[in-house]
């Protein structure tokens, strides 16, 4: 079997896919692609015409978009199921993933983490106004997800799902900013959930660290 995951080591979306592969116990080869580079290789653009990351290639079958990749990983490989079987928790999983993508990624990762943590580590300045905007938007997102989360060990039930991995990868970045961690602790159910989730071996295995 040939399984290759293309992506940028610091990409939260690459990490989401890596988490799914780790939870399923699947071995793969990782190829570094920086979507922010001015010269994204033509060979990669042939796999992903929009030049984003990640892209999974399984025995010649190429797939991009993280939500699709993770659902494929869950269906294609043995290991613990990462999607509920019952319609309602499955729908809630899909809803949380969509909320995180549509409303959470930008404030949690691009405005708070990137501006407050990643850019300083890369020797770049922080835009305090962007951080403030990100924190305000993040509060609405976290409140919405706290309201959607089940009163169980994981977000949609007693078993880990793709919703946990999708949000967890972003929270792992968000709480590295002191302001992000302080805000996050205001959401008790999510804070308890994250304390458990962050201890999973898949999170340590997929941590790329920071530049510098």
TATAQUI-V758318 format. One record per run of one state. SS is the DSSP state (H for helix, E for strand, - for the rest). FROM is the first residue (numbers start at 1). TO is the last residue. If there is no record, write none. Layout:
ss->SS from->FROM to->TO
ss->SS from->FROM to->TO
This chain:
ss->- from->1 to->2
ss->E from->3 to->7
ss->- from->8 to->11
ss->H from->12 to->24
ss->- from->25 to->28
ss->E from->29 to->32
ss->- from->33 to->41
ss->H from->42 to->47
ss->- from->48 to->54
ss->E from->55 to->58
ss->- from->59 to->60
ss->E from->61 to->64
ss->- from->65 to->65
ss->H from->66 to->76
ss->- from->77 to->86
ss->H from->87 to->121
ss->- from->122 to->127
ss->H from->128 to->148
ss->- from->149 to->153
ss->E from->154 to->154
ss->- from->155 to->156
ss->E from->157 to->157
ss->- from->158 to->161
ss->H from->162 to->174
ss->- from->175 to->177
ss->H from->178 to->184
ss->- from->185 to->187
ss->H from->188 to->197
ss->- from->198 to->200
ss->H from->201 to->205
ss->- from->206 to->212
